Amino acid sequence: MRSPYLKEYDKPGLETVLRSHLIPTIILEWSRADILPEHALSIFIEERTNLLLEAFRLKLDGIEFNVFDMGNRTDKIYF
């Protein structure tokens, strides 16, 4: 089932807002195409994680931290 929710907010400036909240803008592409790829939730989570990690790296400049990737475990999320 497709939701018009994001389309209601798809106006100039939305991409800037999404980026400032570390939300992957790929969701706009999906919304505009009216299609979600297979495993869209996993893709979204992976993209968001990457954005968050990059933000941490920038904020923690000079402080080493390790990331432990749990692989494709997000495919096992059930709601």
MIDOSE-1310 file (N, C-alpha, C; in nm, 2 decimals, decimal comma, always signed):
residues 79
mrsp	+0,08/-0,12/+0,00/+0,00/+0,00/+0,00/+0,09/+0,12/+0,00; +0,06/+0,22/-0,08/+0,14/+0,34/-0,09/+0,07/+0,45/-0,01; +0,15/+0,53/+0,05/+0,10/+0,63/+0,14/+0,14/+0,77/+0,07; +0,04/+0,86/+0,07/+0,07/+0,99/+0,01/+0,14/+1,08/+0,12
ylke	+0,17/+1,03/+0,24/+0,22/+1,12/+0,35/+0,33/+1,20/+0,31; +0,44/+1,14/+0,25/+0,56/+1,22/+0,22/+0,53/+1,32/+0,11; +0,45/+1,28/+0,01/+0,42/+1,37/-0,10/+0,35/+1,50/-0,05; +0,28/+1,49/+0,06/+0,22/+1,62/+0,11/+0,32/+1,72/+0,15
ydkp	+0,44/+1,67/+0,19/+0,55/+1,76/+0,23/+0,66/+1,78/+0,13; +0,64/+1,72/+0,01/+0,75/+1,73/-0,09/+0,74/+1,86/-0,16; +0,80/+1,96/-0,10/+0,80/+2,10/-0,14/+0,94/+2,15/-0,14; +0,97/+2,26/-0,21/+1,11/+2,31/-0,20/+1,16/+2,33/-0,06
glet	+1,28/+2,28/-0,04/+1,33/+2,29/+0,10/+1,33/+2,16/+0,18; +1,24/+2,07/+0,13/+1,23/+1,94/+0,21/+1,36/+1,86/+0,21; +1,43/+1,86/+0,10/+1,56/+1,79/+0,10/+1,66/+1,85/+0,20; +1,66/+1,98/+0,21/+1,74/+2,04/+0,31/+1,71/+2,00/+0,45
vlrs	+1,58/+2,00/+0,48/+1,53/+1,96/+0,61/+1,57/+1,81/+0,64; +1,55/+1,72/+0,54/+1,58/+1,58/+0,56/+1,73/+1,57/+0,59; +1,81/+1,64/+0,51/+1,96/+1,63/+0,54/+2,00/+1,68/+0,67; +1,93/+1,79/+0,72/+1,97/+1,85/+0,85/+1,92/+1,75/+0,96
hlip	+1,83/+1,66/+0,93/+1,79/+1,57/+1,03/+1,85/+1,43/+1,01; +1,95/+1,42/+0,92/+2,02/+1,30/+0,89/+1,93/+1,19/+0,84; +1,83/+1,23/+0,76/+1,74/+1,13/+0,70/+1,77/+1,12/+0,55; +1,80/+1,00/+0,51/+1,84/+0,97/+0,37/+1,73/+1,03/+0,27
tiil	+1,78/+1,11/+0,18/+1,69/+1,17/+0,08/+1,64/+1,06/-0,03; +1,69/+0,94/-0,02/+1,65/+0,84/-0,11/+1,50/+0,81/-0,09; +1,45/+0,84/+0,03/+1,30/+0,82/+0,05/+1,22/+0,92/-0,04; +1,28/+1,03/-0,08/+1,21/+1,12/-0,17/+1,20/+1,06/-0,31
ewsr	+1,31/+0,99/-0,35/+1,31/+0,93/-0,48/+1,20/+0,82/-0,49; +1,20/+0,74/-0,38/+1,10/+0,64/-0,37/+0,96/+0,69/-0,37; +0,94/+0,80/-0,30/+0,80/+0,86/-0,29/+0,76/+0,92/-0,43; +0,86/+0,98/-0,50/+0,83/+1,04/-0,63/+0,80/+0,94/-0,73
adil	+0,87/+0,82/-0,72/+0,85/+0,71/-0,81/+0,73/+0,62/-0,78; +0,67/+0,65/-0,67/+0,55/+0,56/-0,62/+0,59/+0,42/-0,61; +0,71/+0,39/-0,57/+0,76/+0,25/-0,56/+0,86/+0,24/-0,45; +0,85/+0,13/-0,37/+0,96/+0,10/-0,27/+1,03/-0,02/-0,32
peha	+1,17/-0,02/-0,31/+1,24/-0,13/-0,35/+1,22/-0,25/-0,25; +1,26/-0,37/-0,29/+1,26/-0,48/-0,20/+1,35/-0,45/-0,09; +1,32/-0,47/+0,03/+1,40/-0,45/+0,15/+1,42/-0,30/+0,18; +1,32/-0,22/+0,15/+1,33/-0,07/+0,16/+1,37/-0,03/+0,31
lsif	+1,31/-0,10/+0,40/+1,34/-0,07/+0,54/+1,49/-0,09/+0,57; +1,54/-0,20/+0,53/+1,68/-0,23/+0,55/+1,77/-0,13/+0,48; +1,74/-0,09/+0,36/+1,81/+0,01/+0,29/+1,81/+0,14/+0,36; +1,69/+0,18/+0,40/+1,68/+0,31/+0,48/+1,76/+0,31/+0,61
ieer	+1,75/+0,20/+0,68/+1,82/+0,19/+0,81/+1,97/+0,20/+0,78; +2,02/+0,13/+0,68/+2,16/+0,13/+0,65/+2,21/+0,27/+0,61; +2,13/+0,33/+0,52/+2,17/+0,47/+0,48/+2,17/+0,57/+0,60; +2,07/+0,55/+0,69/+2,06/+0,64/+0,80/+2,17/+0,62/+0,90
tnll	+2,21/+0,49/+0,92/+2,32/+0,46/+1,00/+2,45/+0,52/+0,95; +2,47/+0,51/+0,82/+2,59/+0,57/+0,76/+2,59/+0,72/+0,78; +2,48/+0,79/+0,76/+2,47/+0,93/+0,79/+2,51/+0,97/+0,93; +2,45/+0,89/+1,03/+2,48/+0,91/+1,17/+2,63/+0,89/+1,20
leaf	+2,68/+0,78/+1,15/+2,82/+0,76/+1,17/+2,91/+0,87/+1,12; +2,88/+0,92/+1,00/+2,96/+1,03/+0,94/+2,95/+1,15/+1,03; +2,83/+1,18/+1,08/+2,81/+1,29/+1,17/+2,89/+1,28/+1,30; +2,90/+1,15/+1,36/+2,98/+1,12/+1,47/+3,13/+1,15/+1,44
rlkl	+3,17/+1,10/+1,33/+3,31/+1,12/+1,29/+3,35/+1,26/+1,28; +3,26/+1,34/+1,23/+3,29/+1,49/+1,22/+3,29/+1,55/+1,36; +3,19/+1,52/+1,44/+3,18/+1,58/+1,58/+3,30/+1,53/+1,67; +3,34/+1,41/+1,65/+3,44/+1,35/+1,74/+3,58/+1,35/+1,67
dgie	+3,60/+1,45/+1,59/+3,73/+1,47/+1,52/+3,85/+1,45/+1,62; +3,93/+1,35/+1,58/+4,05/+1,32/+1,67/+4,02/+1,22/+1,77; +3,90/+1,18/+1,79/+3,87/+1,08/+1,89/+3,83/+0,95/+1,81; +3,91/+0,84/+1,84/+3,89/+0,72/+1,77/+3,77/+0,64/+1,83
fnvf	+3,69/+0,59/+1,74/+3,58/+0,50/+1,78/+3,56/+0,39/+1,68; +3,51/+0,28/+1,73/+3,50/+0,17/+1,64/+3,35/+0,14/+1,62; +3,32/+0,09/+1,50/+3,18/+0,05/+1,46/+3,18/-0,10/+1,44; +3,09/-0,16/+1,50/+3,07/-0,30/+1,48/+2,95/-0,33/+1,40
dmgn	+2,97/-0,37/+1,27/+2,86/-0,39/+1,18/+2,80/-0,53/+1,20; +2,68/-0,53/+1,23/+2,61/-0,66/+1,26/+2,56/-0,72/+1,13; +2,60/-0,67/+1,02/+2,56/-0,73/+0,89/+2,42/-0,71/+0,85; +2,36/-0,81/+0,80/+2,22/-0,79/+0,75/+2,11/-0,82/+0,85
rtdk	+2,14/-0,81/+0,97/+2,05/-0,84/+1,08/+1,92/-0,75/+1,07; +1,92/-0,64/+1,00/+1,80/-0,56/+0,99/+1,70/-0,62/+0,91; +1,73/-0,73/+0,83/+1,63/-0,80/+0,75/+1,54/-0,88/+0,84; +1,58/-0,89/+0,97/+1,50/-0,97/+1,06/+1,42/-0,89/+1,16
iyf	+1,39/-0,77/+1,12/+1,31/-0,68/+1,20/+1,16/-0,71/+1,17; +1,08/-0,73/+1,27/+0,94/-0,76/+1,26/+0,86/-0,66/+1,34; +0,75/-0,61/+1,28/+0,66/-0,52/+1,35/+0,53/-0,58/+1,37
